[in-house]
Amino acid sequence: MIVQYDSLTQEERDFLLAFEDDTNESPWEVVTDFLRNAVYGFLFPLKRFAAKQHPEWYISSRLPVLYPRPDGTTGQVAPDVFVARAANYLHDYFHVEEEGAVPAFVLECVSSASAQRDTQDKVRFYGLFGVEEYVLFDPCSEFDPYADHAPQLHGYHRAADGTWAPWPLGSRGELQSAVLGLTLIPHGQYLWLQDAQGESLISVVEQLEQQVHEERFRHWRAKQRLEEEVALRKGLEARLAAVEAELARLRG
């Protein structure tokens, strides 16, 4: 489905006109190792699955998706991962008018730099744009007690009446994707895929690699917390010394 601007309100048209492009210079486009690992850990198993089961899908990552704005200019958005029912060949960009389709499925991996855009602006944008399922995954929140984000995995989808609505999680905190025909399960810093038979699409080698990455992250985070605690203690000691010095001065 390609968005029909005639059906939009003026306020919705204004929002689309004001929506900023995803570019290499955008502050929210900073990619950390954690985000890159999460994206690749999802993308490669999905591509292997699609090659066998759905060769008609086009799947890409961080590729410019070009779309017409209400005023006739061209906008650009670059999802971390997207799936479109379109010709499967190598692209320099994905032009929705030329392809005749918008991405049906979109995944954005959330970071502190992209949280505002991913969890607010893009929720509305993808809803107006015609996306069927939008998944948000925060690869680090489970390991970071100081994180102040939404749940590690959540999303939005087309409800039965066609409205854009929050996507209910299952009992394991998973999402059942109707577009992909797969279950998305948060597993530490990674988002695992499970087919209709309950088989994981992640190979044993990939599982071991992911475990190594997560152990490295735990070590790094523990070291970072220790450094934060040492800095805090030094600050408190300095303040205490200043107070004691002031008391000594007043007594004198």
C-alpha positions as a Python dict, from the first residue, in 0.01 Angstrom:
ca = {
    (1, 'M'): (0, 0, 0),
    (2, 'I'): (135, 343, -98),
    (3, 'V'): (14, 634, 110),
    (4, 'Q'): (-270, 833, -45),
    (5, 'Y'): (-215, 1196, 47),
    (6, 'D'): (-567, 1298, -50),
    (7, 'S'): (-698, 1110, 253),
    (8, 'L'): (-467, 1287, 500),
    (9, 'T'): (-558, 1581, 718),
    (10, 'Q'): (-368, 1907, 680),
    (11, 'E'): (-193, 1841, 1009),
    (12, 'E'): (-76, 1500, 885),
    (13, 'R'): (48, 1654, 560),
    (14, 'D'): (237, 1917, 756),
    (15, 'F'): (395, 1644, 968),
    (16, 'L'): (517, 1457, 659),
    (17, 'L'): (656, 1778, 510),
    (18, 'A'): (844, 1854, 833),
    (19, 'F'): (973, 1497, 877),
    (20, 'E'): (1350, 1507, 839),
    (21, 'D'): (1543, 1278, 606),
    (22, 'D'): (1771, 1001, 728),
    (23, 'T'): (2119, 1095, 605),
    (24, 'N'): (2475, 1004, 698),
    (25, 'E'): (2500, 1340, 874),
    (26, 'S'): (2188, 1292, 1087),
    (27, 'P'): (2277, 1284, 1460),
    (28, 'W'): (2052, 981, 1516),
    (29, 'E'): (2237, 779, 1249),
    (30, 'V'): (2536, 705, 1476),
    (31, 'V'): (2595, 328, 1465),
    (32, 'T'): (2757, 154, 1762),
    (33, 'D'): (2891, -200, 1773),
    (34, 'F'): (2585, -300, 1978),
    (35, 'L'): (2344, -176, 1714),
    (36, 'R'): (2546, -322, 1428),
    (37, 'N'): (2558, -664, 1595),
    (38, 'A'): (2183, -656, 1663),
    (39, 'V'): (2103, -558, 1304),
    (40, 'Y'): (2330, -819, 1145),
    (41, 'G'): (2218, -1085, 1391),
    (42, 'F'): (1863, -1033, 1267),
    (43, 'L'): (1931, -958, 900),
    (44, 'F'): (2142, -1257, 795),
    (45, 'P'): (1917, -1535, 933),
    (46, 'L'): (1617, -1355, 782),
    (47, 'K'): (1785, -1340, 441),
    (48, 'R'): (1872, -1711, 453),
    (49, 'F'): (1511, -1792, 542),
    (50, 'A'): (1373, -1571, 264),
    (51, 'A'): (1609, -1717, 3),
    (52, 'K'): (1446, -2056, 57),
    (53, 'Q'): (1090, -1965, 150),
    (54, 'H'): (1021, -1621, 2),
    (55, 'P'): (1245, -1532, -293),
    (56, 'E'): (985, -1271, -388),
    (57, 'W'): (1080, -1058, -89),
    (58, 'Y'): (1328, -774, -113),
    (59, 'I'): (1524, -734, 212),
    (60, 'S'): (1778, -465, 288),
    (61, 'S'): (1945, -272, 568),
    (62, 'R'): (1999, 102, 599),
    (63, 'L'): (1928, 149, 229),
    (64, 'P'): (1771, 485, 131),
    (65, 'V'): (1398, 445, 79),
    (66, 'L'): (1281, 730, -141),
    (67, 'Y'): (920, 843, -125),
    (68, 'P'): (710, 1135, -255),
    (69, 'R'): (617, 1405, -6),
    (70, 'P'): (277, 1576, -24),
    (71, 'D'): (433, 1873, -202),
    (72, 'G'): (589, 1659, -475),
    (73, 'T'): (945, 1663, -342),
    (74, 'T'): (1129, 1344, -252),
    (75, 'G'): (1194, 1232, 104),
    (76, 'Q'): (1435, 968, 230),
    (77, 'V'): (1423, 726, 520),
    (78, 'A'): (1673, 445, 592),
    (79, 'P'): (1539, 170, 822),
    (80, 'D'): (1784, -60, 998),
    (81, 'V'): (1609, -353, 828),
    (82, 'F'): (1310, -361, 597),
    (83, 'V'): (1119, -618, 395),
    (84, 'A'): (919, -524, 87),
    (85, 'R'): (709, -729, -150),
    (86, 'A'): (905, -610, -450),
    (87, 'A'): (1153, -728, -712),
    (88, 'N'): (1453, -890, -545),
    (89, 'Y'): (1765, -743, -706),
    (90, 'L'): (2055, -525, -594),
    (91, 'H'): (1951, -164, -538),
    (92, 'D'): (2131, 166, -496),
    (93, 'Y'): (1809, 290, -335),
    (94, 'F'): (1448, 176, -302),
    (95, 'H'): (1206, 413, -474),
    (96, 'V'): (851, 335, -363),
    (97, 'E'): (687, 484, -674),
    (98, 'E'): (911, 287, -909),
    (99, 'E'): (874, -34, -709),
    (100, 'G'): (502, 12, -655),
    (101, 'A'): (527, -77, -286),
    (102, 'V'): (639, 53, 52),
    (103, 'P'): (822, -170, 301),
    (104, 'A'): (571, -402, 466),
    (105, 'F'): (798, -476, 763),
    (106, 'V'): (1044, -239, 932),
    (107, 'L'): (1288, -295, 1219),
    (108, 'E'): (1465, -11, 1397),
    (109, 'C'): (1726, -87, 1664),
    (110, 'V'): (1701, 186, 1926),
    (111, 'S'): (1996, 372, 2077),
    (112, 'S'): (2016, 675, 2305),
    (113, 'A'): (2086, 888, 1997),
    (114, 'S'): (1787, 758, 1801),
    (115, 'A'): (1533, 696, 2080),
    (116, 'Q'): (1331, 1016, 2021),
    (117, 'R'): (1310, 964, 1647),
    (118, 'D'): (1253, 587, 1651),
    (119, 'T'): (998, 572, 1932),
    (120, 'Q'): (798, 883, 1845),
    (121, 'D'): (852, 1046, 1505),
    (122, 'K'): (900, 725, 1310),
    (123, 'V'): (605, 556, 1479),
    (124, 'R'): (379, 817, 1328),
    (125, 'F'): (567, 836, 999),
    (126, 'Y'): (555, 462, 929),
    (127, 'G'): (188, 457, 1023),
    (128, 'L'): (107, 728, 768),
    (129, 'F'): (348, 578, 516),
    (130, 'G'): (158, 249, 494),
    (131, 'V'): (397, 13, 672),
    (132, 'E'): (219, -297, 806),
    (133, 'E'): (453, -385, 1094),
    (134, 'Y'): (708, -171, 1276),
    (135, 'V'): (939, -336, 1531),
    (136, 'L'): (1152, -146, 1783),
    (137, 'F'): (1433, -335, 1955),
    (138, 'D'): (1671, -193, 2215),
    (139, 'P'): (1974, -424, 2225),
    (140, 'C'): (2123, -279, 2543),
    (141, 'S'): (1835, -204, 2780),
    (142, 'E'): (1829, -553, 2936),
    (143, 'F'): (2190, -510, 3048),
    (144, 'D'): (2166, -148, 3158),
    (145, 'P'): (1976, -81, 3484),
    (146, 'Y'): (2010, 292, 3418),
    (147, 'A'): (1834, 274, 3080),
    (148, 'D'): (1513, 474, 3065),
    (149, 'H'): (1361, 334, 2748),
    (150, 'A'): (1043, 149, 2658),
    (151, 'P'): (1047, -233, 2684),
    (152, 'Q'): (1336, -400, 2501),
    (153, 'L'): (1101, -524, 2226),
    (154, 'H'): (779, -356, 2121),
    (155, 'G'): (612, -239, 1805),
    (156, 'Y'): (313, -119, 1606),
    (157, 'H'): (106, -293, 1341),
    (158, 'R'): (-216, -277, 1144),
    (159, 'A'): (-498, -393, 1367),
    (160, 'A'): (-788, -597, 1230),
    (161, 'D'): (-975, -276, 1144),
    (162, 'G'): (-673, -137, 959),
    (163, 'T'): (-579, 121, 1222),
    (164, 'W'): (-217, 175, 1331),
    (165, 'A'): (-197, 41, 1686),
    (166, 'P'): (48, -87, 1950),
    (167, 'W'): (149, -446, 1882),
    (168, 'P'): (72, -676, 2178),
    (169, 'L'): (356, -888, 2308),
    (170, 'G'): (317, -1258, 2374),
    (171, 'S'): (373, -1430, 2709),
    (172, 'R'): (749, -1461, 2641),
    (173, 'G'): (780, -1096, 2544),
    (174, 'E'): (778, -1197, 2177),
    (175, 'L'): (607, -1058, 1867),
    (176, 'Q'): (427, -1273, 1612),
    (177, 'S'): (490, -1126, 1267),
    (178, 'A'): (211, -1188, 1018),
    (179, 'V'): (419, -1032, 740),
    (180, 'L'): (719, -1259, 795),
    (181, 'G'): (533, -1562, 930),
    (182, 'L'): (796, -1572, 1206),
    (183, 'T'): (818, -1515, 1580),
    (184, 'L'): (1057, -1244, 1702),
    (185, 'I'): (1209, -1325, 2042),
    (186, 'P'): (1442, -1095, 2239),
    (187, 'H'): (1752, -1283, 2349),
    (188, 'G'): (1997, -1058, 2529),
    (189, 'Q'): (2143, -810, 2283),
    (190, 'Y'): (1991, -996, 1989),
    (191, 'L'): (1652, -1052, 1832),
    (192, 'W'): (1607, -1416, 1741),
    (193, 'L'): (1373, -1553, 1477),
    (194, 'Q'): (1167, -1869, 1510),
    (195, 'D'): (970, -2033, 1230),
    (196, 'A'): (616, -2173, 1243),
    (197, 'Q'): (750, -2512, 1358),
    (198, 'G'): (927, -2352, 1653),
    (199, 'E'): (1275, -2395, 1501),
    (200, 'S'): (1528, -2119, 1557),
    (201, 'L'): (1677, -1956, 1247),
    (202, 'I'): (1997, -1880, 1437),
    (203, 'S'): (2274, -2131, 1377),
    (204, 'V'): (2479, -2281, 1660),
    (205, 'V'): (2785, -2085, 1546),
    (206, 'E'): (2586, -1760, 1550),
    (207, 'Q'): (2454, -1840, 1896),
    (208, 'L'): (2810, -1886, 2026),
    (209, 'E'): (2926, -1566, 1858),
    (210, 'Q'): (2641, -1375, 2016),
    (211, 'Q'): (2721, -1516, 2359),
    (212, 'V'): (3081, -1397, 2322),
    (213, 'H'): (2963, -1048, 2225),
    (214, 'E'): (2728, -1033, 2523),
    (215, 'E'): (2998, -1145, 2767),
    (216, 'R'): (3227, -875, 2633),
    (217, 'F'): (2950, -623, 2679),
    (218, 'R'): (2885, -734, 3037),
    (219, 'H'): (3257, -698, 3114),
    (220, 'W'): (3268, -352, 2955),
    (221, 'R'): (2953, -238, 3138),
    (222, 'A'): (3081, -366, 3474),
    (223, 'K'): (3408, -180, 3421),
    (224, 'Q'): (3217, 134, 3324),
    (225, 'R'): (2999, 117, 3638),
    (226, 'L'): (3309, 70, 3855),
    (227, 'E'): (3467, 379, 3702),
    (228, 'E'): (3146, 574, 3760),
    (229, 'E'): (3136, 464, 4125),
    (230, 'V'): (3503, 559, 4177),
    (231, 'A'): (3442, 902, 4025),
    (232, 'L'): (3134, 950, 4246),
    (233, 'R'): (3326, 849, 4557),
    (234, 'K'): (3608, 1091, 4476),
    (235, 'G'): (3355, 1367, 4429),
    (236, 'L'): (3193, 1294, 4764),
    (237, 'E'): (3532, 1284, 4935),
    (238, 'A'): (3623, 1620, 4784),
    (239, 'R'): (3294, 1772, 4903),
    (240, 'L'): (3345, 1627, 5252),
    (241, 'A'): (3697, 1767, 5266),
    (242, 'A'): (3566, 2110, 5163),
    (243, 'V'): (3297, 2101, 5433),
    (244, 'E'): (3550, 1997, 5698),
    (245, 'A'): (3785, 2273, 5591),
    (246, 'E'): (3503, 2529, 5616),
    (247, 'L'): (3410, 2401, 5964),
    (248, 'A'): (3773, 2430, 6073),
    (249, 'R'): (3784, 2784, 5940),
    (250, 'L'): (3469, 2884, 6124),
    (251, 'R'): (3587, 2729, 6450),
    (252, 'G'): (3915, 2911, 6417),
}
